[in-house]
């Protein structure tokens, strides 16, 4: 099956779509009757993927997914497999131990205790959210997480120049063990030294090829995307 990656990933597609090969072995191992939760699904991308794979999915965001999410699911013929709900994963009182899989892309680094107060976007708050995710999973359940990392010195400088470092808390690689400490098994892959956000598809493909080469020769600290598989 050819996946609609632009609709699933949305931005920086060549780099972030590497979550598909990273996570597919886990997705393929699950019974199609598994209970699935997608968090931070404002536009419904990951829930589209999982529904196309045959799962029923609860698609959530803090104030509920945008109307675009439902439109996207209708576009791909999977609306009947999607349920919508509101979920603040930082302040979560949902029943524990109910999900076989929880999935999130570029979510944890943006979380705050107070959505209106940027200063409450702290590691402790984000760690609380991951603890809540752990609590929602059944024993043996999986959390699949793709997150924005600090990346290289060059990327950090670009973010500062473009004022892209104000609305997010980019994780350092040394923080990852503490973030996923509640889980029994954790495997994380790094990817992406340079974003594939150029206007030219040809340039993006060249940069993507460079990233695949850099993956072999540069340390994880230079990569700005983490793909994590965490098992309870």
Residue pairs with C-beta under 8 A, 6 or more apart in sequence:
1 52
3 20
3 49
3 52
4 48
4 76
5 13
5 17
5 20
6 13
7 45
7 48
7 72
7 75
7 76
8 17
8 45
8 46
8 48
8 49
9 16
9 17
9 19
9 45
9 105
10 43
10 45
11 197
12 192
12 195
12 196
12 197
13 196
14 196
14 204
14 205
14 207
14 208
15 191
15 192
15 195
15 196
15 208
15 211
15 225
16 105
16 106
16 146
16 192
16 225
18 189
18 191
18 192
18 225
18 227
19 105
19 144
19 146
19 227
20 49
22 189
22 227
22 229
23 103
23 144
23 227
23 229
26 101
26 142
26 144
26 229
27 50
27 53
27 101
30 55
30 100
30 101
30 142
31 100
32 53
32 54
32 55
34 55
34 100
34 101
35 56
35 58
35 98
35 99
35 100
35 101
35 138
36 50
36 55
36 56
36 57
36 58
36 99
36 100
36 101
36 102
36 103
37 57
37 58
37 60
37 87
37 99
37 101
37 102
37 103
37 136
38 46
38 47
38 50
38 57
38 58
38 59
38 60
38 102
38 103
38 104
39 60
39 61
39 87
39 89
39 102
39 103
39 104
39 107
39 133
40 60
40 61
40 62
40 89
40 104
40 105
40 106
40 107
40 110
41 47
41 59
41 60
41 61
41 65
41 69
42 61
42 65
42 66
42 68
42 69
43 65
43 66
43 68
43 69
43 72
44 59
44 65
44 66
44 68
44 69
44 70
44 72
44 73
44 82
45 72
45 105
46 103
46 104
46 105
47 57
47 59
47 69
47 73
47 82
48 72
48 73
48 76
48 78
50 57
50 103
51 57
51 73
51 76
51 78
51 81
51 82
52 76
52 78
55 81
56 81
56 82
56 83
57 81
57 82
57 83
58 83
58 84
58 85
59 65
59 69
59 73
59 82
59 83
59 84
59 85
60 84
60 85
60 86
60 87
61 86
61 87
62 86
62 87
62 88
62 89
62 115
63 86
64 84
64 85
64 86
65 84
69 84
70 79
70 82
70 84
73 79
73 81
73 82
87 94
89 107
89 111
89 129
89 132
89 133
90 111
90 112
90 113
90 125
90 128
90 129
90 132
91 113
92 129
92 132
92 135
92 136
94 136
96 135
96 136
97 135
97 136
97 137
97 138
97 139
98 136
98 138
99 136
99 137
99 138
99 141
100 137
100 138
100 141
100 142
101 141
101 142
101 143
101 144
102 133
102 136
102 137
102 141
102 142
102 143
102 144
103 143
103 144
103 145
104 133
104 143
104 144
104 145
104 146
105 145
105 146
106 146
106 147
106 148
107 145
107 147
108 126
108 129
108 130
108 145
108 147
108 171
108 179
109 126
109 147
109 148
109 168
109 169
109 170
109 171
110 121
110 167
110 168
110 169
111 121
111 125
111 126
111 129
112 118
112 120
112 121
112 125
113 120
113 122
113 125
114 120
118 166
118 167
121 168
121 169
122 169
123 169
123 175
123 178
123 179
126 169
126 179
127 178
127 179
130 143
130 179
130 180
130 182
131 182
133 143
134 143
134 182
134 183
134 230
134 232
137 143
137 232
138 232
139 232
140 231
140 232
141 231
141 232
142 229
142 230
142 231
142 232
143 183
143 228
143 229
143 230
143 231
143 232
144 227
144 228
144 229
144 230
145 226
145 227
145 228
145 230
146 225
146 226
146 227
146 228
147 171
147 225
147 226
147 228
148 168
148 170
148 171
148 224
148 225
149 170
149 171
149 172
149 173
149 190
149 223
149 224
149 225
149 226
150 156
150 170
150 171
150 172
150 173
150 221
150 224
151 170
151 192
151 193
151 222
151 223
151 224
152 193
152 221
152 222
152 224
155 193
155 194
155 195
155 224
156 165
158 164
159 165
159 170
170 224
171 179
171 226
172 221
173 190
173 220
173 221
173 226
176 186
176 188
176 226
176 228
177 186
180 186
180 188
180 228
180 230
182 232
183 230
183 231
183 232
184 231
184 232
185 229
185 230
185 231
186 228
186 229
186 230
186 231
187 228
187 229
187 230
188 226
188 227
188 228
188 229
189 226
189 227
189 228
190 215
190 220
190 223
190 225
190 226
190 227
191 211
191 215
191 223
191 225
191 227
192 211
192 223
192 224
192 225
193 210
193 211
193 214
193 218
193 222
193 223
193 224
194 207
194 210
194 211
194 214
195 207
195 224
196 204
196 205
196 207
196 208
196 211
197 204
198 204
198 207
214 222
215 223
